[in-house]
Amino acid sequence: MATTTSQTAPAPVENNPPTGGKQKKTGGVLNVFSHGFLFLWAVMIILPLIWMVVTSLKNNTEIFTDPLGLPDVWQFENYIRAWEKAGIGQFFINTIIVVGGGVFFTMTLGSMAAYVLARYEFRGNRFFFYMFVSGMMFPVFLALVPLYYIVDGMGLLGTFHGLILVYTAYSLPFTVFFLTSFFRTLPTGVAEAAMIDGAGHYRLFFQVMLPMAKPGIISIAIFNVIGQWNQFLMPLVLMPGESNSVITQGIANIAVQERYNPDFSALMASMVISMVPVLIAYIIFQRQIQAGMTAGALK
């Protein structure tokens, strides 16, 4: 007698709706709000820049009669007049010298100090790190009077060397703070392999660790360039006179000197000239800046 085996059909699987429907809807609303906010923020930043560039290509009459319109004739000679007659060319060169020296010494000393604080354990490590961090909490304007007397006592008042030293000291705290955190994220295996192959401490830093920290180095270097390029109070106090003035002082001097015979088109052209180098540097290195800022979080 044959026996029949009955197979039990599997129970149907219910297609339950996902429970995160409200979360997706809420996330969509937040995305729309955040994108809208970013769009408004971009408009608030870009429109004044466009207006400044367009205004720099007008004559003085058009600036007052039609401030929001386009110029009838594009006055490109405004930039020549600003560069030569207003002296922005010399101020621009002075700024490049001071900022170039300040950023070079800041990044060289800051990267060395940050590497030692991040990769070596020694007595007083935390103390020196917190001393650097405490420098970030000290407002610049509170140190202007002591800085004036210190730089004057060193015989460096009104010189590029004195301003470069002050820029370096002013930028070191944040540079060391940022790069210390970045160096801690780098893999230790590569450093150990280099030391096994016979690399000393100096070779390990300059040929192994420093190239690995390139995104962080570029990021903080751009921030230092922007901060030192736009600095006004320290050059105003430490660089008396117009011969060695930087570009922020030069623009302020033009605005004051032209009080009774204003040349606003040349003034706007001077502001565009001062803005372009920093903007170009950020556009070129924006990928490295984003990579440097997010590398610690990703690792």
Backbone torsions as a table, in degrees:
resi	resn	phi	psi	omega
1	MET	NA	125.7	-176.4
2	ALA	-82.2	140.0	178.6
3	THR	-104.7	136.0	179.5
4	THR	-102.9	131.7	178.3
5	THR	-103.0	125.7	-180.0
6	SER	-98.5	129.4	178.1
7	GLN	-93.0	130.6	-179.3
8	THR	-81.2	124.4	-179.6
9	ALA	-67.9	140.1	179.6
10	PRO	-65.6	146.0	179.9
11	ALA	-69.2	137.5	-179.4
12	PRO	-63.6	141.6	179.5
13	VAL	-88.5	125.0	-179.2
14	GLU	-79.1	133.1	177.1
15	ASN	-85.9	85.3	179.8
16	ASN	-74.4	137.9	178.0
17	PRO	-66.9	145.2	179.8
18	PRO	-60.9	142.5	-177.9
19	THR	-80.0	-9.4	-176.7
20	GLY	-94.3	23.3	-179.8
21	GLY	-59.2	-45.1	-180.0
22	LYS	-65.8	-34.8	-179.8
23	GLN	-66.0	-41.5	178.9
24	LYS	-64.1	-41.8	179.9
25	LYS	-63.6	-43.1	177.7
26	THR	-63.4	-42.2	177.9
27	GLY	-61.7	-37.7	177.7
28	GLY	-64.6	-40.6	177.7
29	VAL	-63.7	-42.9	178.9
30	LEU	-64.8	-37.4	178.3
31	ASN	-64.7	-42.2	178.2
32	VAL	-63.0	-42.9	-179.8
33	PHE	-64.4	-44.6	-178.3
34	SER	-66.9	-41.2	178.6
35	HIS	-66.4	-38.5	176.7
36	GLY	-63.9	-41.0	178.3
37	PHE	-64.3	-42.8	178.4
38	LEU	-64.1	-36.5	177.8
39	PHE	-64.3	-45.5	178.3
40	LEU	-63.0	-39.5	178.6
41	TRP	-63.9	-41.4	178.5
42	ALA	-64.0	-40.2	178.4
43	VAL	-63.5	-42.1	-179.8
44	MET	-64.4	-27.8	179.9
45	ILE	-87.1	-42.6	-171.8
46	ILE	-76.7	-41.2	-176.2
47	LEU	-59.8	-45.6	176.8
48	PRO	-61.7	-34.1	178.0
49	LEU	-66.6	-43.6	178.2
50	ILE	-62.7	-42.8	179.5
51	TRP	-61.5	-39.6	-179.6
52	MET	-66.1	-41.2	179.4
53	VAL	-65.8	-44.4	179.7
54	VAL	-64.5	-41.1	-180.0
55	THR	-65.1	-32.8	179.1
56	SER	-67.9	-12.9	179.8
57	LEU	-104.8	12.6	176.8
58	LYS	-104.0	167.9	168.9
59	ASN	-92.1	170.8	-174.8
60	ASN	-61.9	-33.9	-179.5
61	THR	-67.0	-43.7	-178.5
62	GLU	-67.6	-29.4	-179.9
63	ILE	-61.8	-36.3	-177.6
64	PHE	-92.5	-35.2	-177.7
65	THR	-79.6	-34.2	-179.1
66	ASP	-140.0	73.4	-173.3
67	PRO	-67.5	-24.6	-177.1
68	LEU	-103.4	-2.5	-178.1
69	GLY	-93.0	174.3	176.9
70	LEU	-85.5	151.3	179.4
71	PRO	-71.2	146.9	175.6
72	ASP	-67.7	-40.9	176.1
73	VAL	-128.9	127.8	-177.6
74	TRP	-74.3	115.6	-174.1
75	GLN	-91.8	78.1	179.7
76	PHE	-71.2	-18.0	178.5
77	GLU	-69.3	-11.1	175.4
78	ASN	-60.0	-36.8	-179.6
79	TYR	-70.8	-36.1	177.1
80	ILE	-66.0	-42.3	179.6
81	ARG	-65.6	-39.0	178.4
82	ALA	-67.3	-38.5	-176.9
83	TRP	-71.3	-39.1	-174.4
84	GLU	-98.0	-58.0	-174.9
85	LYS	-70.1	-45.5	-178.6
86	ALA	-77.5	-14.8	176.4
87	GLY	84.2	13.7	-179.3
88	ILE	-64.5	-29.1	179.4
89	GLY	-59.3	-46.4	179.1
90	GLN	-68.1	-40.0	177.1
91	PHE	-62.8	-37.9	179.2
92	PHE	-63.7	-45.1	179.3
93	ILE	-64.7	-42.3	177.6
94	ASN	-59.4	-41.3	-179.3
95	THR	-66.1	-40.1	178.3
96	ILE	-61.9	-41.2	179.7
97	ILE	-63.7	-47.9	-176.0
98	VAL	-68.8	-47.2	-178.2
99	VAL	-68.1	-38.9	177.7
100	GLY	-61.1	-46.2	177.4
101	GLY	-66.8	-41.2	180.0
102	GLY	-64.4	-43.7	-179.7
103	VAL	-68.7	-38.0	179.7
104	PHE	-61.0	-51.1	-178.8
105	PHE	-69.9	-34.1	177.8
106	THR	-63.3	-47.6	-177.6
107	MET	-71.1	-35.9	179.8
108	THR	-66.8	-53.4	-178.7
109	LEU	-70.3	-38.7	-178.3
110	GLY	-66.6	-41.3	179.3
111	SER	-67.5	-38.4	177.6
112	MET	-64.5	-47.7	-179.5
113	ALA	-63.6	-41.9	-179.3
114	ALA	-65.8	-39.0	179.5
115	TYR	-63.3	-44.1	179.9
116	VAL	-65.2	-43.6	-179.1
117	LEU	-67.2	-29.2	-176.4
118	ALA	-87.5	-32.0	-169.6
119	ARG	-111.8	-8.4	-177.4
120	TYR	-124.5	137.2	176.1
121	GLU	-101.6	123.6	178.0
122	PHE	-153.0	164.9	-178.6
123	ARG	-67.8	129.4	-177.5
124	GLY	91.0	6.0	-179.5
125	ASN	-58.4	-52.4	-178.7
126	ARG	-65.1	-34.3	-179.2
127	PHE	-63.3	-48.2	-179.9
128	PHE	-66.0	-36.7	178.9
129	PHE	-63.3	-46.0	179.8
130	TYR	-68.7	-27.6	174.8
131	MET	-65.5	-41.8	175.5
132	PHE	-64.1	-43.8	-178.5
133	VAL	-63.3	-37.7	-179.8
134	SER	-62.6	-26.4	177.1
135	GLY	-64.5	-22.6	178.1
136	MET	-72.0	-21.4	-176.0
137	MET	-93.6	2.6	-176.5
138	PHE	-98.3	112.9	-179.0
139	PRO	-62.7	144.5	-176.3
140	VAL	-66.9	-41.1	-173.8
141	PHE	-66.4	-20.7	176.4
142	LEU	-73.7	-21.0	-178.0
143	ALA	-99.4	3.2	-174.5
144	LEU	-65.1	-45.0	-178.7
145	VAL	-65.8	-50.0	175.5
146	PRO	-59.5	-38.9	179.0
147	LEU	-62.7	-38.9	179.9
148	TYR	-59.6	-47.8	-178.1
149	TYR	-70.3	-35.7	178.8
150	ILE	-66.1	-49.0	-179.3
151	VAL	-65.6	-37.4	177.7
152	ASP	-66.5	-39.8	178.2
153	GLY	-65.3	-28.1	177.6
154	MET	-83.6	-4.1	-179.0
155	GLY	75.0	23.1	-176.7
156	LEU	-113.2	10.8	-179.6
157	LEU	-69.0	131.4	-179.3
158	GLY	78.5	15.0	179.9
159	THR	-117.0	156.4	176.9
160	PHE	-65.0	-35.5	-177.7
161	HIS	-62.0	-44.1	-179.9
162	GLY	-63.9	-41.5	-179.8
163	LEU	-69.6	-35.3	177.2
164	ILE	-63.9	-43.0	178.1
165	LEU	-62.2	-41.7	179.7
166	VAL	-67.6	-41.8	176.9
167	TYR	-60.0	-41.5	-179.9
168	THR	-63.5	-47.4	179.5
169	ALA	-64.6	-35.9	-179.2
170	TYR	-69.7	-33.8	-175.4
171	SER	-91.3	-14.5	-175.9
172	LEU	-63.2	-42.4	-175.8
173	PRO	-55.8	-51.2	-179.1
174	PHE	-68.0	-35.8	179.0
175	THR	-62.5	-46.6	179.1
176	VAL	-65.6	-41.8	179.2
177	PHE	-60.3	-46.6	-177.7
178	PHE	-69.0	-48.3	-175.3
179	LEU	-71.7	-28.1	175.6
180	THR	-61.7	-45.8	177.2
181	SER	-64.2	-36.1	-179.0
182	PHE	-70.6	-43.0	-179.7
183	PHE	-63.9	-28.8	178.9
184	ARG	-68.5	-22.7	-180.0
185	THR	-83.3	-12.6	-178.0
186	LEU	-73.1	144.9	-177.4
187	PRO	-66.9	138.2	179.6
188	THR	-80.8	-19.7	-178.3
189	GLY	-62.9	-38.2	-180.0
190	VAL	-65.8	-42.2	178.9
191	ALA	-64.6	-41.4	179.1
192	GLU	-65.3	-39.8	178.5
193	ALA	-64.8	-38.5	178.7
194	ALA	-66.2	-38.9	178.7
195	MET	-68.8	-34.8	176.3
196	ILE	-64.5	-34.7	179.1
197	ASP	-77.3	-0.4	174.8
198	GLY	103.0	10.1	179.7
199	ALA	-74.9	133.0	175.8
200	GLY	-81.9	-175.8	-176.7
201	HIS	-65.8	-42.4	-178.6
202	TYR	-68.2	-44.6	178.6
203	ARG	-65.6	-37.7	178.0
204	LEU	-61.4	-39.6	-178.0
205	PHE	-74.6	-50.9	-171.7
206	PHE	-77.1	-31.6	-174.8
207	GLN	-103.1	-16.5	-177.0
208	VAL	-116.9	-60.7	-172.1
209	MET	-75.0	-39.1	-178.2
210	LEU	-64.8	-43.8	174.8
211	PRO	-63.2	-33.7	177.5
212	MET	-67.9	-27.2	-179.4
213	ALA	-92.6	16.9	-176.8
214	LYS	-56.5	-44.3	178.8
215	PRO	-59.6	-43.7	178.6
216	GLY	-67.4	-37.5	179.1
217	ILE	-62.8	-46.0	-179.2
218	ILE	-65.3	-41.3	-178.7
219	SER	-59.7	-53.1	-176.4
220	ILE	-71.2	-27.9	176.9
221	ALA	-65.4	-41.6	178.4
222	ILE	-64.3	-41.6	177.9
223	PHE	-62.2	-38.9	178.1
224	ASN	-68.3	-38.8	177.7
225	VAL	-61.1	-46.4	-179.5
226	ILE	-63.1	-45.6	-178.4
227	GLY	-64.2	-42.5	-179.0
228	GLN	-76.7	-32.8	179.1
229	TRP	-65.7	-38.3	-177.3
230	ASN	-90.6	4.3	-178.3
231	GLN	-68.0	135.0	-178.1
232	PHE	-124.7	-42.3	-174.1
233	LEU	-65.1	-47.9	-177.2
234	MET	-64.6	-45.5	174.9
235	PRO	-62.9	-33.8	-179.7
236	LEU	-62.6	-36.5	-177.9
237	VAL	-86.7	-39.6	-171.6
238	LEU	-94.9	-8.5	-179.5
239	MET	-125.9	68.6	178.4
240	PRO	-67.6	149.0	-177.6
241	GLY	93.0	168.5	-175.6
242	GLU	-103.1	-14.2	-173.9
243	SER	-67.1	-37.5	-178.7
244	ASN	-109.5	20.8	-178.0
245	SER	-67.2	148.9	174.1
246	VAL	-91.9	179.2	-167.8
247	ILE	-69.4	-32.5	177.8
248	THR	-66.9	-40.0	174.5
249	GLN	-65.1	-39.1	-178.8
250	GLY	-62.0	-43.5	178.8
251	ILE	-64.5	-42.3	177.2
252	ALA	-63.1	-39.9	178.9
253	ASN	-64.4	-39.5	178.4
254	ILE	-62.8	-43.3	-179.9
255	ALA	-63.1	-35.3	-178.9
256	VAL	-78.9	-43.7	-176.4
257	GLN	-67.2	-31.9	-177.5
258	GLU	-90.8	24.9	-174.9
259	ARG	-62.7	-41.7	-176.8
260	TYR	-96.5	-13.5	176.1
261	ASN	-136.8	70.3	-168.9
262	PRO	-69.3	138.9	172.9
263	ASP	-122.8	77.0	-173.2
264	PHE	-68.6	-29.0	178.1
265	SER	-65.3	-41.5	176.2
266	ALA	-68.6	-34.6	177.7
267	LEU	-65.0	-43.6	177.5
268	MET	-65.2	-38.9	176.9
269	ALA	-63.0	-38.2	177.6
270	SER	-63.7	-39.5	179.0
271	MET	-66.4	-38.1	177.1
272	VAL	-65.4	-41.9	179.3
273	ILE	-61.0	-40.0	179.9
274	SER	-71.4	-23.7	-176.8
275	MET	-87.1	-31.2	-170.6
276	VAL	-61.3	-47.3	-176.7
277	PRO	-59.1	-42.8	-179.9
278	VAL	-66.4	-40.3	179.3
279	LEU	-64.4	-42.0	178.7
280	ILE	-64.9	-42.6	179.3
281	ALA	-61.5	-40.9	179.8
282	TYR	-68.3	-40.0	179.8
283	ILE	-64.4	-40.5	-178.3
284	ILE	-67.5	-41.8	-172.7
285	PHE	-106.2	22.3	-176.8
286	GLN	-65.8	-35.1	177.8
287	ARG	-64.9	-43.7	178.6
288	GLN	-65.4	-36.2	179.0
289	ILE	-64.8	-45.9	179.3
290	GLN	-64.8	-39.7	178.0
291	ALA	-65.0	-40.3	179.9
292	GLY	-67.7	-36.5	-178.2
293	MET	-73.8	-28.4	-177.0
294	THR	-102.5	-5.4	-175.5
295	ALA	-63.1	-42.4	-179.4
296	GLY	-63.7	-39.0	-178.8
297	ALA	-70.0	-38.1	-178.0
298	LEU	-69.3	-33.3	-177.6
299	LYS	-87.0	NA	NA
